[in-house]
Amino acid sequence: MENPEKRTEVVLLACGSFNPVTNMHLRLFELAKDYLHETGKYKVIKGIISPVGDAYQKKSLISASHRVTMAKLATESSDWVEVDDWESNQNEWVETLKVLRYHHQKLASSTPANSLQSTVPLVKPGRKRKREANRHIPIKKNQLSPETKSVPQLKLLCGSDILESFGIPNLWKLEDITEILANHGLVCITRAGNSAQKFIYESDMLWQHKNNIHLVEEWITNDISSTKIRRALRRGQSIRYLVPDAVRAYIEKHNLYSLESEDRNAGVKLAPLQKYARGCKQEQTQ
Amino acid sequence: MKSRIPLVLLACGSFNPITNMHMRLFELARDHLHQTGRYQVIEGIISPVSDNYGKKGLVSARHRIAMAQRALETSDWIRVDPWESEQEKWTETVKVLRHHYNDLLSSLQFRKELTRNSWPIERATEDFFSSLDPVSPELKLLCGADILKTFSTPNLWKEEHIKEIVEKFGLVCISRAGSDPVQYISESNLLTRFQHNIHLVTEWIQNEISATHVRHALRKGLSVKYLIPDSVISYIKHNHIYTEESERV
């Protein structure tokens, strides 16, 4: 008989522009939660939407405060998915790995955990901060039981486009991808018949960590991309039933997306491409 | 200024249950028709089929109507009409169209007379009403483009019904990007003859939420949030429909 208490707790983190958030983004969470639950091994306790900061400099990216507000409106009716604006408040672009580390740290310090019980092996030894945090937490009654609460696993939730973006030069650092897969894991929602499996097969690095890459097949073709939403808005077309109604009303009220907003950051290089290309140049001259 | 033709969209189907995609069809159709410059879409009607249609897994019309009502609460132009579901026998689509068209005519006539009689008509308003007369409203059947394909299925439709539907009323067919509904039209002499009355709308933002899949997910206790409105989800839960037990009957 399966003991529900033995399930590993999972928190799902989705990073992205959310420009704007759509029903598709929200669906990713629902699909991932159901999938992980059905494995019998996991229990998803929280979902986090972390919109990227303006310093990402992606084309047509409107201000983070709007994107965060819309995401909050979108998740109002959810009892487990919430929005976190830490990433969007940073002045410089933050690598996905750092966002994961930040949220993992947050989870660790709010869990009355015995660090020995932690199920997450850390690549960097001697993480003083975590142990110190544990010392300050008073022993609660449930800690006396053998089932001490461990830190939930934090997994990156994404579409297969993110997985395949691992192959784009200078978009990700190899060691970042490795740490994401080793310490956290990926829950990747793919369209039925998608090439994600093939992509994993063809990459030695991904193959090595394939047990920590959960591919979730989505049977309902749901192609509500933010790009298409913005396009429809520019053309005065309806976006009802593609985004939550509160988001639609907010966009309308503030007239958020236009020809002008679509041209923002046109010609500007994406932050990671700038950062990593610079790094490559430095290596070459050494 | 040439006035636009007032137009009502009618969608027939099981709506078992209604999904975000059903409502999306209306929005797409309206945008498309408005962009032609020729029409003013004044209303959308969802007409759930009656229980004796005999389709497997069809929950009672009472529920399907109630769910559609909840789903459409936030819409200011689409409504659900129970007439078809209240008929004792299954009603052919053309008859549903006829019924709603007659309704439309009489309600517009009624509205005109009411306004004329209730207050003194100023010159400008008089002109407006007289300009309305030559423009009779139209009622079009809103559907997926696969309906066109079913027209060629033997014995599914009566030939004279298809003719009346495309000639007297008209179709607004939504198809997904990459499919070729024009082909279905060209394969049929009848459809080709009335192709001017078949409006093809491409859905570029794929969102194929089949009600079958939604029921499947509900039976298995999987989430359907963001596929159908929250109000419909709570109705389903509250009334214990689409459960493993209820579907087994």
Interface residues (C-beta under 8 A of the other chain):
Chain A: N23 L26 R27 E30 L31 K33 D34 S77 S78 W219 I220 T221 N222 D223 I224 S225 K228 I229 A232 G236 Q237 S238 R240 Y241 L242 P244 D245
Chain B: N20 M21 M23 R24 E27 L28 R30 D31 T74 S75 W204 I205 Q206 N207 E208 I209 S210 H213 L222 S223 K225 Y226 L227 D230
